[in-house]
Amino acid sequence: MSNTVSRADFDQVMVPNYGPAGFIPVKGLGSRVWDQDGREFVDLAGGIAVNSLGHCHPELVAALTEQANKLWHVSNVFTNEPALKLASLLVEKTFAERVFFCNSGGEANEAAFKLARKYAHDHFGADKNQILSCVNSFHGRTLFTVSVGGQPKYTEGFGPVPGGIAHFEFNNIESLKAAISDKTCAVVIEPIQGESGVLPADPAFLKAARELCDQHNALLIFDEVQSGMGRTGALYAYQQYGVTPDILSSAKGIGGGFPIGAMLTTEKVAKSFVIGTHGSTYGGNPLACAVAHKVVSIVSSPEVLAGVEARHQRLVAGLEAINAKHKVFKLVRGKGLLIGCVLTDEYNGRAREFLKAAEKQQLMILVAGLSVLRLAPSLVISDADIDEGLKRLEAAVAEMAAAK
């Protein structure tokens, strides 16, 4: 098959901050993807928890096509119907009373952190500006958000980094107690740490975080960029934990593959973002909001949310069956369709080798750190695609086990 571009072109024309797979996907449908040579892959990666309804879902295609024939962009000098409809739906479905739209999770968190500081400044003065986040957290790639994230490797070489940021241990109440003070304006937590290994928060930890924030007049921010939009079997994970934040960041799955981010908050907190304090040229874009409205409408249905748990059980049972044969995982963890397979000590640091082995079997998976395989497929992936994906994963695992 003749192609005008190839994977080799990446190394010639792209900034080398990514190391993409050795094939180029050109077509997707549901949980199947085809490359330039017509090879069919099973997608258990979901665009890193983005393709919440798979590839080219007909209702999303229809929503995008309809809006594309109406209005693409007008800027926030004006408002638009799709943005207002999406915001209204999110308010209806969550704790939120106000919504800010942007283009990504990093932007949603940037807005959340800026709003938290502005709110504290407005109500308690300039000295209340400290943001606390968890060690090994991940909140985006802007200099501010990557500094809030507790992974020094992402700020190395980019200093000086923003100040007023400190870190505490995830799932450690005493660590948070020791870190928080009356100078803390916000505590930000991922209900499930995604990039750091798919680690769910303990319910008691989130409950304690809420109580400590209330005691110190600090805002509680939940980063649900990866855990939100049905990924755990609820529209947002906080709804399963029974702990309500003051601010929530959302992106990834909310657009089903179309770039959009959102910051959700209360009316009281939102008042600190007066005209001119923050903005986004493309935030609330009609195309993105039209697609996202359809995504939220579908994902929030009881049938889809209930189906996430059924698919979780099927995937985990298959993973445990693979492990019973090959002994490569020390633990399978996560919630819903955000699953982490922690490699045994024998394979420590070799997650990317499993990724390459899966590619040979025409399977798309992810890693979360050096020693965790991550699965984040479509929320509506069929049983047949789950079973085929597991079959291909077992072949990849068998290859790794044979070569040890």
DRENKETI-905143 format. One record per residue (C-alpha): residue number from 1; residue in one letter; x, y, z. Coordinates in steps of 0.1 Angstrom, whole numbers, plus 5000, padded with zeros to 4 digits. Each point is the difference from the previous one (the first is absolute). Example, Ala and Ser with C-alpha at 12.3 -4.5 7.8 and 13.67 -1.06 7.14 Angstrom:
<nodes>
+-----+-----+------+------+------+
|   n | res |    x |    y |    z |
+-----+-----+------+------+------+
|   1 |   a | 5123 | 4955 | 5078 |
|   2 |   s | 5014 | 5034 | 4993 |
+-----+-----+------+------+------+
</nodes>
This chain:
<nodes>
+-----+-----+------+------+------+
|   n | res |    x |    y |    z |
+-----+-----+------+------+------+
|   1 |   m | 5000 | 5000 | 5000 |
|   2 |   s | 5014 | 5034 | 4990 |
|   3 |   n | 5000 | 5027 | 5026 |
|   4 |   t | 5008 | 5037 | 4997 |
|   5 |   v | 5014 | 5000 | 5036 |
|   6 |   s | 5015 | 4974 | 5022 |
|   7 |   r | 5010 | 4996 | 5037 |
|   8 |   a | 5036 | 5009 | 4989 |
|   9 |   d | 4987 | 5035 | 4992 |
|  10 |   f | 4993 | 5006 | 5036 |
|  11 |   d | 5037 | 5000 | 5008 |
|  12 |   q | 5007 | 5025 | 4973 |
|  13 |   v | 4973 | 5026 | 5005 |
|  14 |   m | 4986 | 4997 | 5035 |
|  15 |   v | 5015 | 5014 | 5033 |
|  16 |   p | 5014 | 4969 | 5017 |
|  17 |   n | 4980 | 5002 | 5032 |
|  18 |   y | 4980 | 4969 | 4992 |
|  19 |   g | 5010 | 4964 | 4991 |
|  20 |   p | 4969 | 4987 | 4981 |
|  21 |   a | 4994 | 4964 | 4990 |
|  22 |   g | 5014 | 4986 | 4968 |
|  23 |   f | 4968 | 5002 | 4981 |
|  24 |   i | 4976 | 5028 | 4990 |
|  25 |   p | 4963 | 4995 | 5007 |
|  26 |   v | 4979 | 5013 | 4971 |
|  27 |   k | 4964 | 4988 | 5008 |
|  28 |   g | 4981 | 4990 | 5031 |
|  29 |   l | 4966 | 4986 | 5006 |
|  30 |   g | 4988 | 4990 | 5035 |
|  31 |   s | 5029 | 4983 | 5017 |
|  32 |   r | 5018 | 4990 | 4969 |
|  33 |   v | 5027 | 5021 | 4982 |
|  34 |   w | 5016 | 4994 | 4966 |
|  35 |   d | 5035 | 5012 | 4990 |
|  36 |   q | 5015 | 5011 | 4967 |
|  37 |   d | 5005 | 4964 | 4989 |
|  38 |   g | 4965 | 4990 | 5008 |
|  39 |   r | 5009 | 4981 | 5032 |
|  40 |   e | 4972 | 4998 | 5026 |
|  41 |   f | 5008 | 5009 | 5036 |
|  42 |   v | 4979 | 4995 | 5031 |
|  43 |   d | 5000 | 5033 | 5020 |
|  44 |   l | 5002 | 4996 | 5038 |
|  45 |   a | 5017 | 5033 | 5003 |
|  46 |   g | 4971 | 5023 | 4991 |
|  47 |   g | 5022 | 5029 | 4991 |
|  48 |   i | 5012 | 5001 | 5037 |
|  49 |   a | 4964 | 4999 | 5014 |
|  50 |   v | 4988 | 5025 | 4974 |
|  51 |   n | 4980 | 4980 | 4975 |
|  52 |   s | 4972 | 4993 | 5025 |
|  53 |   l | 4976 | 4987 | 4973 |
|  54 |   g | 5026 | 4985 | 4977 |
|  55 |   h | 5010 | 5012 | 4966 |
|  56 |   c | 4975 | 5017 | 4976 |
|  57 |   h | 4969 | 4994 | 5022 |
|  58 |   p | 4972 | 5008 | 4976 |
|  59 |   e | 4982 | 5023 | 5024 |
|  60 |   l | 5032 | 5020 | 5006 |
|  61 |   v | 5007 | 5002 | 4962 |
|  62 |   a | 4964 | 5012 | 4995 |
|  63 |   a | 5003 | 5027 | 5027 |
|  64 |   l | 5033 | 5012 | 4986 |
|  65 |   t | 4988 | 5000 | 4964 |
|  66 |   e | 4968 | 5019 | 5009 |
|  67 |   q | 5019 | 5027 | 5019 |
|  68 |   a | 5027 | 5002 | 4973 |
|  69 |   n | 4973 | 5011 | 4976 |
|  70 |   k | 4988 | 5027 | 5024 |
|  71 |   l | 5027 | 5018 | 5019 |
|  72 |   w | 5037 | 4993 | 5008 |
|  73 |   h | 5013 | 5028 | 5021 |
|  74 |   v | 4990 | 5035 | 5012 |
|  75 |   s | 5023 | 5005 | 5031 |
|  76 |   n | 4989 | 5009 | 5035 |
|  77 |   v | 4991 | 5035 | 4989 |
|  78 |   f | 4968 | 4982 | 4993 |
|  79 |   t | 4984 | 4969 | 5015 |
|  80 |   n | 4986 | 4971 | 4980 |
|  81 |   e | 4972 | 4974 | 5003 |
|  82 |   p | 5020 | 4968 | 5003 |
|  83 |   a | 5021 | 5015 | 5029 |
|  84 |   l | 4970 | 5010 | 5019 |
|  85 |   k | 4983 | 4967 | 4995 |
|  86 |   l | 5030 | 4980 | 5011 |
|  87 |   a | 5006 | 5022 | 5030 |
|  88 |   s | 4963 | 4996 | 5010 |
|  89 |   l | 5003 | 4962 | 4997 |
|  90 |   l | 5031 | 4999 | 5021 |
|  91 |   v | 4984 | 5021 | 5027 |
|  92 |   e | 4970 | 4977 | 4999 |
|  93 |   k | 5021 | 4968 | 5004 |
|  94 |   t | 5025 | 5012 | 5026 |
|  95 |   f | 5006 | 5021 | 5031 |
|  96 |   a | 5010 | 5029 | 4978 |
|  97 |   e | 4982 | 5033 | 4996 |
|  98 |   r | 5024 | 5016 | 4976 |
|  99 |   v | 5022 | 4987 | 4972 |
| 100 |   f | 5031 | 5014 | 4982 |
| 101 |   f | 5010 | 4984 | 4966 |
| 102 |   c | 5035 | 4996 | 4986 |
| 103 |   n | 5018 | 4976 | 4978 |
| 104 |   s | 5018 | 4974 | 5021 |
| 105 |   g | 5005 | 4986 | 5035 |
| 106 |   g | 5031 | 5021 | 5005 |
| 107 |   e | 4980 | 5031 | 4993 |
| 108 |   a | 4972 | 4989 | 5022 |
| 109 |   n | 5024 | 4995 | 5029 |
| 110 |   e | 5017 | 5033 | 4992 |
| 111 |   a | 4967 | 5017 | 5004 |
| 112 |   a | 4992 | 4981 | 5032 |
| 113 |   f | 5033 | 5010 | 5016 |
| 114 |   k | 4997 | 5036 | 4990 |
| 115 |   l | 4964 | 5001 | 5012 |
| 116 |   a | 5010 | 4985 | 5034 |
| 117 |   r | 5026 | 5027 | 5005 |
| 118 |   k | 4978 | 5028 | 4989 |
| 119 |   y | 4971 | 4988 | 5023 |
| 120 |   a | 5024 | 4998 | 5029 |
| 121 |   h | 5014 | 5034 | 4992 |
| 122 |   d | 4965 | 5015 | 4998 |
| 123 |   h | 4988 | 4985 | 5033 |
| 124 |   f | 5031 | 4996 | 5022 |
| 125 |   g | 5028 | 5021 | 4986 |
| 126 |   a | 5032 | 4995 | 4979 |
| 127 |   d | 5018 | 4978 | 5025 |
| 128 |   k | 4976 | 4972 | 4996 |
| 129 |   n | 5014 | 4986 | 4967 |
| 130 |   q | 5015 | 4966 | 5007 |
| 131 |   i | 4989 | 4971 | 4978 |
| 132 |   l | 5004 | 4965 | 5013 |
| 133 |   s | 5000 | 4969 | 4977 |
| 134 |   c | 5011 | 4964 | 5002 |
| 135 |   v | 5034 | 4985 | 4995 |
| 136 |   n | 5001 | 4984 | 4965 |
| 137 |   s | 4969 | 5018 | 4989 |
| 138 |   f | 4995 | 5013 | 4965 |
| 139 |   h | 4980 | 5031 | 4991 |
| 140 |   g | 5011 | 5011 | 4965 |
| 141 |   r | 5030 | 5013 | 4981 |
| 142 |   t | 4998 | 5037 | 5004 |
| 143 |   l | 5028 | 5013 | 5023 |
| 144 |   f | 4975 | 5007 | 5028 |
| 145 |   t | 4982 | 4967 | 4998 |
| 146 |   v | 5031 | 4979 | 4996 |
| 147 |   s | 5014 | 5017 | 5031 |
| 148 |   v | 4969 | 4992 | 5019 |
| 149 |   g | 5004 | 4964 | 4989 |
| 150 |   g | 5023 | 4982 | 5024 |
| 151 |   q | 5024 | 4986 | 4975 |
| 152 |   p | 5034 | 5018 | 4999 |
| 153 |   k | 5010 | 4984 | 4967 |
| 154 |   y | 4974 | 5021 | 4982 |
| 155 |   t | 5014 | 5033 | 5013 |
| 156 |   e | 5037 | 4992 | 4997 |
| 157 |   g | 5016 | 5025 | 4976 |
| 158 |   f | 4971 | 5023 | 5000 |
| 159 |   g | 5007 | 5021 | 5031 |
| 160 |   p | 4994 | 5022 | 5017 |
| 161 |   v | 4966 | 4985 | 5007 |
| 162 |   p | 4971 | 5018 | 5016 |
| 163 |   g | 5001 | 5002 | 5038 |
| 164 |   g | 4974 | 4995 | 5027 |
| 165 |   i | 4996 | 4963 | 4992 |
| 166 |   a | 5006 | 4970 | 5024 |
| 167 |   h | 4993 | 4963 | 4999 |
| 168 |   f | 4987 | 4973 | 5023 |
| 169 |   e | 4997 | 4962 | 4996 |
| 170 |   f | 4970 | 4986 | 4982 |
| 171 |   n | 4976 | 4980 | 5022 |
| 172 |   n | 5019 | 5012 | 5031 |
| 173 |   i | 4977 | 5020 | 5023 |
| 174 |   e | 5028 | 5008 | 5024 |
| 175 |   s | 5022 | 5014 | 4972 |
| 176 |   l | 4972 | 5023 | 4989 |
| 177 |   k | 4994 | 5011 | 5036 |
| 178 |   a | 5037 | 5009 | 5004 |
| 179 |   a | 5000 | 5020 | 4967 |
| 180 |   i | 4968 | 5020 | 5002 |
| 181 |   s | 4998 | 5033 | 5018 |
| 182 |   d | 4981 | 5033 | 5000 |
| 183 |   k | 5022 | 5011 | 4971 |
| 184 |   t | 4987 | 4972 | 4978 |
| 185 |   c | 4975 | 5012 | 4974 |
| 186 |   a | 4994 | 4967 | 4983 |
| 187 |   v | 5006 | 4962 | 5002 |
| 188 |   v | 4999 | 4982 | 4967 |
| 189 |   i | 4996 | 4963 | 4997 |
| 190 |   e | 4994 | 4975 | 4972 |
| 191 |   p | 4973 | 4975 | 5013 |
| 192 |   i | 5020 | 4975 | 4980 |
| 193 |   q | 5036 | 5008 | 4993 |
| 194 |   g | 5003 | 4991 | 4963 |
| 195 |   e | 5034 | 5008 | 4987 |
| 196 |   s | 5016 | 4987 | 5032 |
| 197 |   g | 4987 | 4965 | 4998 |
| 198 |   v | 4962 | 5000 | 5002 |
| 199 |   l | 4997 | 5004 | 5037 |
| 200 |   p | 4965 | 5005 | 5014 |
| 201 |   a | 4996 | 5023 | 5030 |
| 202 |   d | 4988 | 4985 | 5033 |
| 203 |   p | 4965 | 5013 | 5009 |
| 204 |   a | 5013 | 5010 | 5035 |
| 205 |   f | 5028 | 5020 | 4984 |
| 206 |   l | 4977 | 5021 | 4978 |
| 207 |   k | 4975 | 5005 | 5029 |
| 208 |   a | 5029 | 5012 | 5022 |
| 209 |   a | 5012 | 5023 | 4973 |
| 210 |   r | 4965 | 5016 | 4998 |
| 211 |   e | 4999 | 5005 | 5038 |
| 212 |   l | 5035 | 5014 | 5002 |
| 213 |   c | 4993 | 5025 | 4971 |
| 214 |   d | 4969 | 5011 | 5019 |
| 215 |   q | 5019 | 5005 | 5032 |
| 216 |   h | 5027 | 5021 | 4982 |
| 217 |   n | 4977 | 5020 | 4977 |
| 218 |   a | 5017 | 4983 | 4970 |
| 219 |   l | 4983 | 4989 | 4968 |
| 220 |   l | 5000 | 4963 | 4991 |
| 221 |   i | 5008 | 4994 | 4963 |
| 222 |   f | 4994 | 4966 | 4984 |
| 223 |   d | 5020 | 4994 | 4968 |
| 224 |   e | 4976 | 4977 | 4981 |
| 225 |   v | 5016 | 5005 | 4966 |
| 226 |   q | 5006 | 4962 | 4997 |
| 227 |   s | 4976 | 4986 | 5026 |
| 228 |   g | 4970 | 5020 | 4988 |
| 229 |   m | 4973 | 4996 | 4974 |
| 230 |   g | 4989 | 4965 | 5008 |
| 231 |   r | 5034 | 4985 | 5002 |
| 232 |   t | 4995 | 4985 | 5035 |
| 233 |   g | 4963 | 4991 | 4995 |
| 234 |   a | 4986 | 5033 | 5013 |
| 235 |   l | 4999 | 5032 | 4980 |
| 236 |   y | 5028 | 5013 | 5023 |
| 237 |   a | 5019 | 4980 | 5025 |
| 238 |   y | 4992 | 5024 | 5029 |
| 239 |   q | 4964 | 4988 | 4998 |
| 240 |   q | 5011 | 4965 | 5009 |
| 241 |   y | 5021 | 5012 | 5029 |
| 242 |   g | 4972 | 5022 | 5014 |
| 243 |   v | 5025 | 5029 | 5004 |
| 244 |   t | 4992 | 5033 | 4982 |
| 245 |   p | 5028 | 5023 | 4989 |
| 246 |   d | 4998 | 5038 | 4995 |
| 247 |   i | 5016 | 4998 | 4966 |
| 248 |   l | 5002 | 4971 | 4976 |
| 249 |   s | 5021 | 4999 | 4968 |
| 250 |   s | 4988 | 4979 | 4971 |
| 251 |   a | 5014 | 4992 | 4965 |
| 252 |   k | 5010 | 4969 | 4981 |
| 253 |   g | 4969 | 4979 | 4997 |
| 254 |   i | 4975 | 5030 | 5001 |
| 255 |   g | 5007 | 5007 | 4963 |
| 256 |   g | 5001 | 4963 | 4989 |
| 257 |   g | 5031 | 5009 | 4980 |
| 258 |   f | 4993 | 5036 | 4992 |
| 259 |   p | 5022 | 5024 | 5020 |
| 260 |   i | 4981 | 5017 | 5029 |
| 261 |   g | 5006 | 5006 | 5036 |
| 262 |   a | 4977 | 5013 | 5028 |
| 263 |   m | 5004 | 5014 | 5035 |
| 264 |   l | 4969 | 4995 | 5022 |
| 265 |   t | 4994 | 5019 | 5032 |
| 266 |   t | 4974 | 5017 | 5022 |
| 267 |   e | 4985 | 5034 | 4995 |
| 268 |   k | 5017 | 5013 | 5031 |
| 269 |   v | 5035 | 4990 | 4989 |
| 270 |   a | 4994 | 5010 | 4963 |
| 271 |   k | 4993 | 5036 | 5010 |
| 272 |   s | 5037 | 5006 | 5004 |
| 273 |   f | 5005 | 4996 | 4962 |
| 274 |   v | 4986 | 5034 | 4991 |
| 275 |   i | 5002 | 5013 | 4964 |
| 276 |   g | 5036 | 5000 | 4987 |
| 277 |   t | 5015 | 4979 | 5028 |
| 278 |   h | 5003 | 4968 | 4978 |
| 279 |   g | 4992 | 4989 | 4965 |
| 280 |   s | 5005 | 4976 | 4971 |
| 281 |   t | 4997 | 5009 | 4963 |
| 282 |   y | 4986 | 4966 | 4990 |
| 283 |   g | 4983 | 4992 | 5033 |
| 284 |   g | 4964 | 4992 | 4995 |
| 285 |   n | 5005 | 4994 | 4963 |
| 286 |   p | 4966 | 4991 | 4984 |
| 287 |   l | 5014 | 4969 | 4982 |
| 288 |   a | 5016 | 4986 | 5032 |
| 289 |   c | 4970 | 5008 | 5022 |
| 290 |   a | 4975 | 4984 | 4975 |
| 291 |   v | 5020 | 4968 | 5001 |
| 292 |   a | 5005 | 5001 | 5038 |
| 293 |   h | 4963 | 5005 | 5006 |
| 294 |   k | 4993 | 4968 | 4981 |
| 295 |   v | 5027 | 4982 | 5019 |
| 296 |   v | 4987 | 5011 | 5034 |
| 297 |   s | 4964 | 4991 | 4990 |
| 298 |   i | 5010 | 4965 | 4990 |
| 299 |   v | 5026 | 4993 | 5027 |
| 300 |   s | 4977 | 5012 | 5028 |
| 301 |   s | 4973 | 4975 | 4991 |
| 302 |   p | 4995 | 4972 | 5026 |
| 303 |   e | 5006 | 4973 | 4973 |
| 304 |   v | 5034 | 5013 | 4991 |
| 305 |   l | 5011 | 5005 | 5036 |
| 306 |   a | 4988 | 4966 | 5011 |
| 307 |   g | 5018 | 4985 | 4970 |
| 308 |   v | 5033 | 5014 | 5011 |
| 309 |   e | 5000 | 4977 | 5031 |
| 310 |   a | 4990 | 4970 | 4980 |
| 311 |   r | 5029 | 5006 | 4976 |
| 312 |   h | 5023 | 5006 | 5029 |
| 313 |   q | 4992 | 4965 | 5014 |
| 314 |   r | 5005 | 4984 | 4966 |
| 315 |   l | 5034 | 5017 | 4995 |
| 316 |   v | 5012 | 4993 | 5035 |
| 317 |   a | 4990 | 4963 | 4998 |
| 318 |   g | 5019 | 4997 | 4967 |
| 319 |   l | 5031 | 5017 | 5014 |
| 320 |   e | 5000 | 4978 | 5030 |
| 321 |   a | 4997 | 4969 | 4977 |
| 322 |   i | 5030 | 5013 | 4980 |
| 323 |   n | 5019 | 5005 | 5033 |
| 324 |   a | 4992 | 4965 | 5013 |
| 325 |   k | 5019 | 4986 | 4970 |
| 326 |   h | 5029 | 5024 | 4997 |
| 327 |   k | 5005 | 5017 | 5034 |
| 328 |   v | 5009 | 5034 | 4987 |
| 329 |   f | 4977 | 5022 | 5021 |
| 330 |   k | 5003 | 5005 | 5038 |
| 331 |   l | 4967 | 5019 | 5001 |
| 332 |   v | 4971 | 5011 | 4978 |
| 333 |   r | 4984 | 5032 | 5013 |
| 334 |   g | 4978 | 5029 | 4990 |
| 335 |   k | 4964 | 5009 | 4996 |
| 336 |   g | 4976 | 4994 | 4971 |
| 337 |   l | 5019 | 5002 | 4967 |
| 338 |   l | 5031 | 5016 | 5014 |
| 339 |   i | 5021 | 4970 | 5009 |
| 340 |   g | 5036 | 4996 | 5010 |
| 341 |   c | 5020 | 4967 | 4998 |
| 342 |   v | 5030 | 5003 | 5023 |
| 343 |   l | 5029 | 4979 | 4987 |
| 344 |   t | 5018 | 4976 | 5023 |
| 345 |   d | 5035 | 5009 | 5013 |
| 346 |   e | 5014 | 4978 | 4973 |
| 347 |   y | 4987 | 5024 | 4973 |
| 348 |   n | 5005 | 5031 | 5020 |
| 349 |   g | 5006 | 5030 | 4977 |
| 350 |   r | 4991 | 4981 | 4969 |
| 351 |   a | 4965 | 5012 | 4993 |
| 352 |   r | 5009 | 5015 | 4966 |
| 353 |   e | 5013 | 4967 | 4989 |
| 354 |   f | 4966 | 4986 | 5006 |
| 355 |   l | 4986 | 5029 | 4979 |
| 356 |   k | 5022 | 4990 | 4971 |
| 357 |   a | 4991 | 4964 | 5003 |
| 358 |   a | 4963 | 5009 | 4999 |
| 359 |   e | 5006 | 5021 | 4969 |
| 360 |   k | 5014 | 4969 | 4983 |
| 361 |   q | 4967 | 4983 | 5008 |
| 362 |   q | 4980 | 5029 | 4986 |
| 363 |   l | 4988 | 5012 | 5034 |
| 364 |   m | 5000 | 5035 | 5013 |
| 365 |   i | 5007 | 5004 | 5038 |
| 366 |   l | 5016 | 5026 | 5022 |
| 367 |   v | 5025 | 5002 | 5028 |
| 368 |   a | 4998 | 5020 | 5033 |
| 369 |   g | 5035 | 5005 | 5012 |
| 370 |   l | 5028 | 4975 | 4994 |
| 371 |   s | 4983 | 4969 | 5015 |
| 372 |   v | 4963 | 5002 | 4994 |
| 373 |   l | 4980 | 4991 | 4969 |
| 374 |   r | 4969 | 5022 | 4997 |
| 375 |   l | 4967 | 4992 | 4983 |
| 376 |   a | 4974 | 5027 | 4993 |
| 377 |   p | 4978 | 4988 | 4971 |
| 378 |   s | 4967 | 5013 | 4988 |
| 379 |   l | 4972 | 5000 | 5025 |
| 380 |   v | 4979 | 4981 | 4975 |
| 381 |   i | 5026 | 4976 | 4988 |
| 382 |   s | 4983 | 4967 | 4989 |
| 383 |   d | 5006 | 4967 | 5018 |
| 384 |   a | 5014 | 4986 | 4968 |
| 385 |   d | 5026 | 5028 | 4999 |
| 386 |   i | 5009 | 4995 | 5036 |
| 387 |   d | 5005 | 4963 | 4995 |
| 388 |   e | 5021 | 5006 | 4968 |
| 389 |   g | 5020 | 5026 | 5018 |
| 390 |   l | 5007 | 4977 | 5029 |
| 391 |   k | 5010 | 4972 | 4975 |
| 392 |   r | 5025 | 5023 | 4984 |
| 393 |   l | 5013 | 5012 | 5033 |
| 394 |   e | 5006 | 4965 | 5011 |
| 395 |   a | 5020 | 4994 | 4969 |
| 396 |   a | 5021 | 5030 | 5008 |
| 397 |   v | 5004 | 4990 | 5036 |
| 398 |   a | 5010 | 4964 | 4989 |
| 399 |   e | 5027 | 5015 | 4978 |
| 400 |   m | 5014 | 5020 | 5029 |
| 401 |   a | 4999 | 4971 | 5023 |
| 402 |   a | 5017 | 4977 | 4975 |
| 403 |   a | 5028 | 5026 | 4995 |
| 404 |   k | 5007 | 5007 | 5037 |
+-----+-----+------+------+------+
</nodes>
